[in-house]
Amino acid sequence: MITLTVQDLEQENISVKKDSEITFENKIYKKVKVLSKRDKNKIPEVTEEYSIDSSEIILVEHKLFFSI
């Protein structure tokens, strides 16, 4: 799992504010889940659910939430 912040992506000229899909390191990632910051403890459980099919996962930390 790759963990990034919105600022990290913006430095790479990648906008995550409007799109449900981003291209990062020549790979396309689709937003599948959003978690509140107060649900941070659920991240391992949720990411495991999506990693079953060997998909790469990016966790993006926004100001108020995380997107997976």
Order of alpha helices (4+ residues) and beta strands (2+ residues): beta-alpha-beta-beta-beta-alpha-beta-beta
